[in-house]
Amino acid sequence: MNFYLLFTLLVFCFISKQILPLNQENRCQKFHSGTFIYDSKFGEVIIVRNKTEDINYRIYPNSYIRTSIRWISPCVAEMRTIEINDTVFSEEEKKKDLNKQSKMYITQTFPDGYAYRIKEEKKQTIRIGKVKIYKGKLSGD
């Protein structure tokens, strides 16, 4: 009897370790497109994302950073800054940050958003935070 109980527990543990990451990856996919919001040092930023592009609006629709996005797995994306249109950044900063590459890792999912870690390739800088699903309306919608 003890053998069967131990065997069942081991099988359950093995299956759980296989299924939980799959569920996390499936939950990541719902964040591949949509409208999200997060807090930055400049205030709230709204992200409008589709499968290949991500636009971060500091002030909608005129102040933004546009980024290409390529999902390499359900929870990991490669990103490259392709346009900066925001007066918060100097022309020198814009030139420096243009074509900047980074990887975004969705580290945890929640019903209302996700936690992330972004690693910039050249600087080896890591940023962490939480993004929530944006439920408001964009001006002009």
DSSP file (Angstrom, degrees, kcal/mol; ACC not computed):
  #  RESIDUE AA STRUCTURE BP1 BP2  ACC     N-H-->O    O-->H-N    N-H-->O    O-->H-N    TCO  KAPPA ALPHA  PHI   PSI    X-CA   Y-CA   Z-CA
    1    1 A M     >        0   0    0      0, 0.0     4,-2.1     0, 0.0     5,-0.2   0.000 360.0 360.0 360.0 -45.6    0.0    0.0    0.0
    2    2 A N  H  >  +     0   0    0      1,-0.2     4,-2.6     2,-0.2     5,-0.2   0.863 360.0  56.0 -62.4 -35.9    2.8    2.5    0.9
    3    3 A F  H  > S+     0   0    0      2,-0.2     4,-2.7     1,-0.2    -1,-0.2   0.926 108.2  46.8 -61.8 -45.2    4.5    1.7   -2.4
    4    4 A Y  H  > S+     0   0    0      2,-0.2     4,-2.5     1,-0.2    -2,-0.2   0.877 112.3  50.2 -66.2 -38.2    1.4    2.6   -4.4
    5    5 A L  H  X S+     0   0    0     -4,-2.1     4,-2.2     2,-0.2    -1,-0.2   0.928 113.1  45.7 -65.5 -44.9    0.9    5.8   -2.4
    6    6 A L  H  X S+     0   0    0     -4,-2.6     4,-2.3     2,-0.2    -2,-0.2   0.911 113.2  50.3 -63.7 -43.6    4.6    6.8   -2.9
    7    7 A F  H  X S+     0   0    0     -4,-2.7     4,-2.4     1,-0.2    -2,-0.2   0.918 110.7  49.3 -61.0 -44.6    4.4    5.9   -6.6
    8    8 A T  H  X S+     0   0    0     -4,-2.5     4,-2.5     1,-0.2    -2,-0.2   0.904 111.0  49.8 -62.6 -42.8    1.2    8.0   -7.1
    9    9 A L  H  X S+     0   0    0     -4,-2.2     4,-2.5     2,-0.2    -1,-0.2   0.908 111.1  49.2 -62.9 -42.5    2.7   11.0   -5.3
   10   10 A L  H  X S+     0   0    0     -4,-2.3     4,-2.4     2,-0.2    -2,-0.2   0.917 112.0  47.8 -64.2 -43.8    5.8   10.8   -7.5
   11   11 A V  H  X S+     0   0    0     -4,-2.4     4,-2.7     2,-0.2     5,-0.2   0.921 112.0  50.5 -62.7 -44.1    3.8   10.6  -10.7
   12   12 A F  H  X S+     0   0    0     -4,-2.5     4,-2.6     1,-0.2    -2,-0.2   0.917 110.8  48.8 -60.4 -44.7    1.6   13.5   -9.5
   13   13 A C  H  X S+     0   0    0     -4,-2.5     4,-2.1     2,-0.2    -1,-0.2   0.915 112.3  48.7 -62.2 -43.0    4.7   15.6   -8.8
   14   14 A F  H  X S+     0   0    0     -4,-2.4     4,-1.3     2,-0.2    -2,-0.2   0.937 113.2  46.2 -62.8 -47.3    6.2   14.8  -12.2
   15   15 A I  H  X S+     0   0    0     -4,-2.7     4,-2.5     1,-0.2     3,-0.3   0.904 110.5  53.7 -63.8 -41.5    3.0   15.7  -14.1
   16   16 A S  H  X S+     0   0    0     -4,-2.6     4,-2.5     1,-0.2    -1,-0.2   0.903 106.8  51.5 -59.9 -42.1    2.6   18.9  -12.1
   17   17 A K  H  < S+     0   0    0     -4,-2.1    -1,-0.2     1,-0.2    -2,-0.2   0.798 114.2  44.7 -66.7 -27.2    6.1   20.0  -13.0
   18   18 A Q  H  X S+     0   0    0     -4,-1.3     4,-0.8    -3,-0.3    -2,-0.2   0.861 117.8  41.9 -81.8 -37.8    5.3   19.4  -16.7
   19   19 A I  H  X S+     0   0    0     -4,-2.5     4,-2.4     2,-0.2     5,-0.2   0.879 103.7  62.8 -81.7 -40.1    1.9   21.0  -16.7
   20   20 A L  H  X S+     0   0    0     -4,-2.5     4,-2.2     1,-0.2     5,-0.2   0.905 104.1  47.3 -58.3 -46.1    2.4   24.1  -14.7
   21   21 A P  H  > S+     0   0    0      0, 0.0     4,-2.6     0, 0.0    -1,-0.2   0.894 111.2  52.9 -62.5 -36.3    5.0   25.7  -17.1
   22   22 A L  H  X S+     0   0    0     -4,-0.8     4,-2.5     2,-0.2    -2,-0.2   0.914 109.0  49.0 -63.4 -41.6    2.7   24.9  -20.0
   23   23 A N  H  X S+     0   0    0     -4,-2.4     4,-2.2     2,-0.2    -1,-0.2   0.906 110.6  50.8 -63.9 -40.8   -0.2   26.7  -18.3
   24   24 A Q  H  X S+     0   0    0     -4,-2.2     4,-1.6     2,-0.2    -2,-0.2   0.924 111.1  48.5 -61.7 -44.6    2.1   29.7  -17.6
   25   25 A E  H  X S+     0   0    0     -4,-2.6     4,-1.3     1,-0.2    -2,-0.2   0.902 110.4  50.9 -64.3 -40.5    3.1   29.8  -21.3
   26   26 A N  H  X S+     0   0    0     -4,-2.5     4,-0.5     1,-0.2     3,-0.2   0.890 109.5  51.0 -63.0 -37.9   -0.5   29.6  -22.4
   27   27 A R  H >< S+     0   0    0     -4,-2.2     3,-0.6     1,-0.2    -1,-0.2   0.812 103.9  59.5 -69.0 -29.1   -1.3   32.5  -20.1
   28   28 A C  H >< S+     0   0    0     -4,-1.6     3,-2.2     1,-0.2    -1,-0.2   0.862  92.9  67.1 -65.3 -35.7    1.5   34.5  -21.5
   29   29 A Q  H >< S+     0   0    0     -4,-1.3     3,-1.7     1,-0.3     4,-0.3   0.777  86.7  66.7 -61.5 -27.5    0.1   34.4  -25.0
   30   30 A K  T << S+     0   0    0     -3,-0.6     3,-0.3    -4,-0.5    -1,-0.3   0.653  97.6  56.6 -69.6 -10.7   -3.0   36.5  -24.1
   31   31 A F  T <  S+     0   0    0     -3,-2.2    -1,-0.3    -4,-0.2    -2,-0.2   0.305  76.9  94.1 -99.9   7.6   -0.5   39.4  -23.6
   32   32 A H  S <  S+     0   0    0     -3,-1.7     2,-0.3     1,-0.2    -1,-0.2   0.723  99.6  15.9 -71.6 -20.9    0.9   39.3  -27.1
   33   33 A S  S    S+     0   0    0     -3,-0.3     2,-0.3    -4,-0.3    17,-0.2  -0.991  90.9  74.1-148.6 153.4   -1.6   41.9  -28.2
   34   34 A G  E    S-A   49   0A   0     15,-2.7    15,-3.0    -2,-0.3     2,-0.5  -0.891  75.2 -64.3 141.1-171.0   -3.9   44.3  -26.4
   35   35 A T  E     +A   48   0A   0     -2,-0.3    99,-2.6    13,-0.2     2,-0.3  -0.977  52.7 171.4-120.5 129.6   -3.8   47.6  -24.5
   36   36 A F  E     -AB  47 133A   0     11,-2.6    11,-2.7    -2,-0.5     2,-0.3  -0.797  18.1-148.2-133.5 168.7   -1.9   47.8  -21.2
   37   37 A I  E     +AB  46 132A   0     95,-2.6    95,-2.8    -2,-0.3     2,-0.3  -0.997  15.7 169.7-142.8 145.2   -0.7   50.4  -18.7
   38   38 A Y  E     -A   45   0A   0      7,-2.1     7,-3.0    -2,-0.3     2,-0.4  -0.978  33.9-108.6-148.6 161.5    2.2   50.7  -16.3
   39   39 A D  E     +A   44   0A   0     91,-0.4     2,-0.2    -2,-0.3     5,-0.2  -0.773  38.3 173.7 -92.6 134.4    3.8   53.3  -14.1
   40   40 A S  E >   -A   43   0A   0      3,-2.1     3,-1.6    -2,-0.4     0, 0.0  -0.737  51.6 -93.1-126.6 177.9    7.1   54.9  -15.1
   41   41 A K  T 3  S+     0   0    0      1,-0.3     3,-0.1    -2,-0.2    -2,-0.0   0.666 128.5  52.5 -67.7 -13.5    9.2   57.7  -13.8
   42   42 A F  T 3  S-     0   0    0      1,-0.4    -1,-0.3     0, 0.0     2,-0.3   0.364 123.2 -98.8 -98.7   2.7    7.4   59.9  -16.2
   43   43 A G  E <  S-A   40   0A   0     -3,-1.6    -3,-2.1     2,-0.0    -1,-0.4  -0.728  74.7  -7.8 110.9-164.6    3.9   58.8  -15.0
   44   44 A E  E     -A   39   0A   0     -2,-0.3     2,-0.4    -5,-0.2    -5,-0.2  -0.449  61.1-161.0 -71.1 139.2    1.5   56.3  -16.5
   45   45 A V  E     -A   38   0A   0     -7,-3.0    -7,-2.1    -2,-0.2     2,-0.5  -0.981   6.0-147.8-123.0 132.4    2.4   54.8  -19.8
   46   46 A I  E     -AC  37  57A   0     11,-2.5    11,-3.7    -2,-0.4     2,-0.5  -0.871   9.4-154.9-101.8 129.8   -0.1   53.1  -22.1
   47   47 A I  E     -AC  36  56A   0    -11,-2.7   -11,-2.6    -2,-0.5     2,-0.6  -0.902   7.2-168.9-104.1 127.4    1.1   50.3  -24.3
   48   48 A V  E     -AC  35  55A   0      7,-2.5     7,-2.4    -2,-0.5     2,-0.4  -0.975  22.2-179.8-112.6 116.1   -0.8   49.4  -27.5
   49   49 A R  E     +AC  34  54A   0    -15,-3.0   -15,-2.7    -2,-0.6     5,-0.2  -0.934  19.6 174.4-125.9 137.5    0.5   46.1  -28.8
   50   50 A N        -     0   0    0      3,-2.8     3,-0.2    -2,-0.4    -2,-0.0  -0.639  58.1 -78.9-119.7-171.6   -0.1   43.8  -31.7
   51   51 A K  S    S+     0   0    0     -2,-0.2    20,-0.4     1,-0.2   -18,-0.1   0.726 127.5  23.0 -64.3 -21.8    1.8   40.7  -32.6
   52   52 A T  S    S+     0   0    0      1,-0.2    17,-2.5    18,-0.1     2,-0.3   0.496 120.0  46.4-123.2  -6.5    4.7   42.6  -34.2
   53   53 A E  E     - D   0  68A   0     15,-0.3    -3,-2.8    -3,-0.2     2,-0.4  -0.985  50.0-166.2-146.0 151.7    4.7   46.1  -32.7
   54   54 A D  E     -CD  49  67A   0     13,-2.7    13,-2.9    -2,-0.3     2,-0.5  -0.994   6.8-166.6-138.3 122.4    4.4   47.8  -29.3
   55   55 A I  E     -CD  48  66A   0     -7,-2.4    -7,-2.5    -2,-0.4     2,-0.7  -0.968   6.5-157.9-118.0 121.8    3.8   51.5  -28.9
   56   56 A N  E     -CD  47  65A   0      9,-2.9     9,-1.7    -2,-0.5     2,-0.6  -0.871  11.1-160.9 -99.2 111.8    4.3   53.1  -25.5
   57   57 A Y  E     +CD  46  64A   0    -11,-3.7   -11,-2.5    -2,-0.7     3,-0.3  -0.835  22.0 176.0 -98.4 119.2    2.4   56.3  -25.1
   58   58 A R  E    S+     0   0A   0      5,-2.3     2,-0.4    -2,-0.6    -1,-0.2   0.877  92.3  12.1 -79.7 -44.0    3.4   58.7  -22.4
   59   59 A I  E  > S- D   0  63A   0      4,-1.3     4,-2.8   -13,-0.1     3,-0.4  -0.952 108.2 -99.5-132.1 113.0    0.8   61.2  -23.7
   60   60 A Y  T  4 S-     0   0    0     -2,-0.4     4,-0.1     1,-0.3    79,-0.1  -0.546  92.0  -4.4 -75.8 135.1   -1.6   59.6  -26.2
   61   61 A P  T  4 S+     0   0    0      0, 0.0    -1,-0.3     0, 0.0     3,-0.1  -0.939 131.9  43.7-103.6   9.3   -1.3   60.0  -29.3
   62   62 A N  T  4 S+     0   0    0     -3,-0.4     2,-0.7     1,-0.2    -2,-0.2   0.763 100.8  57.5 -95.6 -26.3    1.6   62.4  -29.6
   63   63 A S  E  < S+D   59   0A   0     -4,-2.8    -5,-2.3    23,-0.1    -4,-1.3  -0.903  75.2 131.1-112.0 110.7    4.4   61.3  -27.2
   64   64 A Y  E     -DE  57  85A   0     21,-2.2    21,-3.0    -2,-0.7     2,-0.4  -0.956  49.9-137.4-153.1 164.9    5.5   57.7  -27.8
   65   65 A I  E     -DE  56  84A   0     -9,-1.7    -9,-2.9    -2,-0.3     2,-0.4  -0.997  25.2-153.3-126.3 124.9    8.2   55.1  -28.3
   66   66 A R  E     -DE  55  83A   0     17,-2.9    16,-2.6    -2,-0.4    17,-1.6  -0.858  15.3-177.2-104.0 133.9    7.5   52.5  -31.0
   67   67 A T  E     -DE  54  81A   0    -13,-2.9   -13,-2.7    -2,-0.4     2,-0.3  -0.985  24.0-131.9-132.6 136.0    9.2   49.1  -30.7
   68   68 A S  E     -DE  53  80A   0     12,-2.8    12,-1.8    -2,-0.4     2,-0.4  -0.631  28.2-160.7 -80.3 149.6    9.2   46.1  -33.0
   69   69 A I  E     - E   0  79A   0    -17,-2.5     2,-0.4    -2,-0.3    10,-0.2  -0.998  15.4-176.0-137.5 134.2    8.5   42.9  -31.1
   70   70 A R  E     - E   0  78A   0      8,-2.5     8,-3.0    -2,-0.4     2,-0.6  -0.971  21.4-140.4-131.4 116.6    9.2   39.3  -32.0
   71   71 A W  E     + E   0  77A   0     -2,-0.4     6,-0.3   -20,-0.4    -2,-0.0  -0.650  20.6 177.9 -79.4 119.8    7.9   36.5  -29.8
   72   72 A I  E    S-     0   0A   0      4,-2.1     5,-0.2    -2,-0.6    -1,-0.2   0.572  75.8  -1.7 -98.7 -12.4   10.5   33.8  -29.5
   73   73 A S  E >  S- E   0  76A   0      3,-1.6     3,-1.0   -48,-0.0    -1,-0.3  -0.930  91.0 -88.1-159.5 170.6    8.5   31.8  -27.1
   74   74 A P  T 3  S+     0   0    0      0, 0.0     3,-0.0     0, 0.0    -3,-0.0   0.814 127.8  29.6 -57.1 -29.5    5.1   32.4  -25.4
   75   75 A C  T 3  S+     0   0    0      1,-0.1    31,-3.1    30,-0.0     2,-0.4   0.333 112.7  68.9-113.8   6.9    6.7   34.3  -22.5
   76   76 A V  E <   +EF  73 105A   0     -3,-1.0    -4,-2.1    29,-0.2    -3,-1.6  -0.991  54.4 179.5-133.0 131.8    9.8   35.8  -24.2
   77   77 A A  E     -EF  71 104A   0     27,-2.5    27,-3.0    -2,-0.4     2,-0.5  -0.981  22.8-139.1-130.9 142.5   10.1   38.6  -26.8
   78   78 A E  E     -EF  70 103A   0     -8,-3.0    -8,-2.5    -2,-0.4     2,-0.3  -0.855  29.2-167.8 -94.4 134.4   12.9   40.3  -28.6
   79   79 A M  E     -EF  69 102A   0     23,-3.2    23,-2.4    -2,-0.5     2,-0.4  -0.929  15.0-172.7-128.0 148.0   12.3   44.0  -28.9
   80   80 A R  E     -EF  68 101A   0    -12,-1.8   -12,-2.8    -2,-0.3     2,-0.4  -0.981  27.1-125.5-140.8 127.2   14.0   46.8  -30.9
   81   81 A T  E     +E   67   0A   0     19,-2.2    18,-2.7    -2,-0.4   -14,-0.3  -0.574  34.2 167.9 -71.6 123.2   13.3   50.5  -30.6
   82   82 A I  E     +     0   0A   0    -16,-2.6     2,-0.3    -2,-0.4   -15,-0.2   0.567  60.7  17.5-115.9 -13.2   12.4   51.8  -34.0
   83   83 A E  E     -E   66   0A   0    -17,-1.6   -17,-2.9     2,-0.0     2,-0.5  -0.938  51.8-167.9-160.1 137.3   11.0   55.3  -33.3
   84   84 A I  E     +E   65   0A   0     -2,-0.3     2,-0.3   -19,-0.2   -19,-0.2  -0.980  12.8 167.3-127.3 118.8   11.1   57.8  -30.5
   85   85 A N  E     +E   64   0A   0    -21,-3.0   -21,-2.2    -2,-0.5     2,-0.3  -0.694  37.0 111.7-130.3  77.4    8.7   60.8  -30.6
   86   86 A D    >   -     0   0    0     -2,-0.3     3,-1.3   -23,-0.3   -23,-0.1  -0.956  58.0-145.2-154.1 128.9    8.7   62.3  -27.2
   87   87 A T  T 3  S+     0   0    0     -2,-0.3     4,-0.1     1,-0.3    -1,-0.1   0.571  92.2  79.7 -73.3  -8.8   10.1   65.7  -26.0
   88   88 A V  T 3  S+     0   0    0      2,-0.1     2,-0.4   -46,-0.0    -1,-0.3   0.808  89.0  65.7 -65.2 -28.3   11.2   64.1  -22.7
   89   89 A F  S <  S-     0   0    0     -3,-1.3    -3,-0.1     1,-0.0     2,-0.0  -0.775  84.9-127.9-100.3 138.7   14.2   62.8  -24.5
   90   90 A S     >  -     0   0    0     -2,-0.4     4,-2.5     1,-0.1     5,-0.2  -0.325  30.4-107.2 -72.9 164.1   17.0   64.9  -25.9
   91   91 A E  H  > S+     0   0    0      1,-0.2     4,-2.4     2,-0.2     5,-0.2   0.878 122.9  53.8 -60.1 -36.9   18.0   64.4  -29.6
   92   92 A E  H  > S+     0   0    0      2,-0.2     4,-2.2     1,-0.2    -1,-0.2   0.918 109.1  47.3 -64.1 -43.5   21.2   62.8  -28.3
   93   93 A E  H  > S+     0   0    0      2,-0.2     4,-2.5     1,-0.2    -2,-0.2   0.902 110.8  52.5 -64.2 -40.4   19.2   60.3  -26.1
   94   94 A K  H  X S+     0   0    0     -4,-2.5     4,-1.6     2,-0.2    -2,-0.2   0.931 110.6  46.6 -61.0 -46.1   16.9   59.5  -29.0
   95   95 A K  H  < S+     0   0    0     -4,-2.4    -1,-0.2     1,-0.2    -2,-0.2   0.910 114.0  48.8 -61.9 -41.6   19.9   58.8  -31.3
   96   96 A K  H  < S+     0   0    0     -4,-2.2    -2,-0.2     1,-0.2    -1,-0.2   0.880 115.9  42.3 -65.9 -39.0   21.5   56.6  -28.7
   97   97 A D  H >< S+     0   0    0     -4,-2.5     3,-1.9    -5,-0.2   -16,-0.3   0.635  86.9 108.2 -87.6 -13.7   18.3   54.6  -27.9
   98   98 A L  T 3< S+     0   0    0     -4,-1.6   -16,-0.2     1,-0.3     3,-0.1  -0.440  91.3  11.8 -64.7 136.1   17.2   54.1  -31.5
   99   99 A N  T 3  S+     0   0    0    -18,-2.7    -1,-0.3     1,-0.3     2,-0.2   0.548  89.2 158.5  69.6  11.1   17.7   50.5  -32.6
  100  100 A K    <   -     0   0    0     -3,-1.9   -19,-2.2   -19,-0.1     2,-0.4  -0.454  29.3-147.8 -63.4 132.8   18.3   49.5  -28.9
  101  101 A Q  E     +F   80   0A   0    -21,-0.2    20,-2.3    -2,-0.2    21,-0.4  -0.831  25.6 157.6-108.6 144.7   17.7   45.8  -28.5
  102  102 A S  E     -FG  79 120A   0    -23,-2.4   -23,-3.2    -2,-0.4     2,-0.4  -0.957  33.1-124.5-152.8 168.6   16.3   44.1  -25.5
  103  103 A K  E     -FG  78 119A   0     16,-2.1    16,-2.7    -2,-0.3     2,-0.5  -0.980  17.3-153.4-121.5 135.6   14.5   40.9  -24.4
  104  104 A M  E     -FG  77 118A   0    -27,-3.0   -27,-2.5    -2,-0.4     2,-0.5  -0.930   7.8-166.5-109.1 129.6   11.3   41.0  -22.4
  105  105 A Y  E     -FG  76 117A   0     12,-3.0    12,-1.9    -2,-0.5     2,-0.8  -0.966  16.1-144.0-114.7 121.3   10.5   38.0  -20.1
  106  106 A I  E     + G   0 116A   0    -31,-3.1    10,-0.3    -2,-0.5     3,-0.1  -0.779  23.8 179.1 -80.8 113.2    7.0   37.6  -18.7
  107  107 A T  E     +     0   0A   0      8,-1.7     2,-0.3    -2,-0.8     9,-0.2   0.708  60.8   6.3 -94.3 -22.2    7.9   36.3  -15.3
  108  108 A Q  E     - G   0 115A   0      7,-1.2     7,-2.9   -84,-0.0     2,-0.3  -0.968  64.2-144.2-159.7 143.8    4.4   35.9  -13.9
  109  109 A T  E     - G   0 114A   0     -2,-0.3     5,-0.2     5,-0.2   -81,-0.1  -0.855  14.6-176.9-113.4 150.9    0.9   36.3  -15.1
  110  110 A F  E >   - G   0 113A   0      3,-3.1     3,-1.0    -2,-0.3    -2,-0.0  -0.879  43.3-103.7-134.0 164.3   -2.2   37.6  -13.2
  111  111 A P  T 3  S+     0   0    0      0, 0.0     3,-0.1     0, 0.0    -1,-0.0   0.837 123.4  36.7 -59.4 -30.7   -5.8   37.9  -14.2
  112  112 A D  T 3  S-     0   0    0      1,-0.1    21,-2.9    20,-0.0     2,-0.3   0.293 131.2 -45.1-106.9   9.5   -5.3   41.7  -14.7
  113  113 A G  E <   -GH 110 132A   0     -3,-1.0    -3,-3.1    19,-0.3     2,-0.3  -0.990  60.6 -87.9 163.1-154.6   -1.8   41.7  -16.2
  114  114 A Y  E     -GH 109 131A   0     17,-2.3    17,-3.0    -2,-0.3     2,-0.3  -0.990  19.5-121.8-153.1 157.7    1.7   40.4  -15.9
  115  115 A A  E     -GH 108 130A   0     -7,-2.9    -8,-1.7    -2,-0.3    -7,-1.2  -0.791  37.5-171.1 -97.4 147.0    5.1   40.9  -14.2
  116  116 A Y  E     -GH 106 129A   0     13,-2.6    13,-1.7    -2,-0.3     2,-0.4  -0.910  24.7-154.8-138.2 163.0    8.1   41.4  -16.5
  117  117 A R  E     -GH 105 128A   0    -12,-1.9   -12,-3.0    -2,-0.3     2,-0.5  -0.984  15.3-164.0-134.8 126.8   11.8   41.6  -16.7
  118  118 A I  E     -GH 104 127A   0      9,-3.3     9,-2.7    -2,-0.4     2,-0.6  -0.959   0.3-164.6-115.9 128.4   13.5   43.5  -19.5
  119  119 A K  E     -GH 103 126A   0    -16,-2.7   -16,-2.1    -2,-0.5     2,-0.4  -0.947  11.6-146.0-114.2 116.1   17.2   43.0  -20.2
  120  120 A E  E  >  -G  102   0A   0      5,-2.7     4,-1.3    -2,-0.6     5,-0.3  -0.667  12.1-143.8 -79.5 132.2   18.8   45.6  -22.5
  121  121 A E  T  4 S+     0   0    0    -20,-2.3    -1,-0.1    -2,-0.4   -19,-0.1   0.943  89.4  37.0 -67.6 -51.7   21.5   43.8  -24.5
  122  122 A K  T  4 S+     0   0    0    -21,-0.4    -1,-0.2     1,-0.2   -20,-0.1   0.907 125.3  36.9 -72.5 -41.1   24.3   46.4  -24.8
  123  123 A K  T  4 S-     0   0    0      2,-0.1    -1,-0.2     1,-0.0    -2,-0.2   0.684  93.7-136.2 -83.2 -18.0   24.0   48.0  -21.3
  124  124 A Q     <  +     0   0    0     -4,-1.3     2,-0.3     1,-0.2    -3,-0.2   0.781  50.7 156.8  61.0  27.4   23.2   44.7  -19.5
  125  125 A T        -     0   0    0     -5,-0.3    -5,-2.7     2,-0.0     2,-0.5  -0.617  29.4-155.8 -82.5 141.5   20.6   46.8  -17.7
  126  126 A I  E     - H   0 119A   0     -2,-0.3     2,-0.4    -7,-0.2    -7,-0.2  -0.983   9.2-173.4-122.7 128.8   17.6   44.9  -16.2
  127  127 A R  E     - H   0 118A   0     -9,-2.7    -9,-3.3    -2,-0.5     2,-0.3  -0.949   4.2-169.7-117.4 140.7   14.3   46.6  -15.5
  128  128 A I  E     + H   0 117A   0     -2,-0.4     2,-0.3   -11,-0.2   -11,-0.2  -0.915  21.3 123.8-126.2 155.9   11.4   44.9  -13.7
  129  129 A G  E     - H   0 116A   0    -13,-1.7   -13,-2.6    -2,-0.3     2,-0.4  -0.982  48.2 -91.8 179.3-170.6    7.8   45.9  -13.2
  130  130 A K  E     - H   0 115A   0     -2,-0.3   -91,-0.4   -15,-0.2     2,-0.4  -0.996  23.7-159.3-133.5 136.5    4.2   45.0  -13.6
  131  131 A V  E     - H   0 114A   0    -17,-3.0   -17,-2.3    -2,-0.4     2,-0.3  -0.912   9.4-158.3-113.0 138.6    1.8   45.8  -16.5
  132  132 A K  E     -BH  37 113A   0    -95,-2.8   -95,-2.6    -2,-0.4   -19,-0.3  -0.854  30.2 -98.5-114.6 153.8   -2.0   45.8  -16.1
  133  133 A I  E     -B   36   0A   0    -21,-2.9     2,-0.5    -2,-0.3   -97,-0.3  -0.543  41.9-126.0 -66.4 130.3   -4.6   45.4  -18.8
  134  134 A Y        +     0   0    0    -99,-2.6   -99,-0.2    -2,-0.3    -1,-0.1  -0.701  30.6 177.1 -84.8 124.0   -5.8   48.9  -19.7
  135  135 A K        +     0   0    0     -2,-0.5    -1,-0.1     2,-0.1   -99,-0.0   0.444  50.7  91.4-106.2  -3.1   -9.6   49.2  -19.3
  136  136 A G  S    S-     0   0    0      1,-0.1     2,-0.4     0, 0.0    -2,-0.0  -0.106  79.3-100.5 -82.2-174.2  -10.0   52.9  -20.2
  137  137 A K        -     0   0    0     -2,-0.0     2,-0.3     3,-0.0    -1,-0.1  -0.865  25.0-128.8-108.2 143.2  -10.6   54.5  -23.6
  138  138 A L    >   -     0   0    0     -2,-0.4     3,-2.3     1,-0.1     2,-0.0  -0.675  42.2 -93.8 -83.0 144.5   -7.9   56.1  -25.8
  139  139 A S  T 3  S+     0   0    0     -2,-0.3    -1,-0.1     1,-0.3     0, 0.0  -0.357 116.1  29.2 -59.7 137.9   -8.8   59.6  -26.9
  140  140 A G  T 3         0   0    0     -3,-0.0    -1,-0.3    -2,-0.0    -2,-0.0   0.320 360.0 360.0  92.5  -7.8  -10.4   59.3  -30.3
  141  141 A D    <         0   0    0     -3,-2.3    -2,-0.1     0, 0.0    -3,-0.0   0.472 360.0 360.0 -81.6 360.0  -11.8   55.8  -29.6
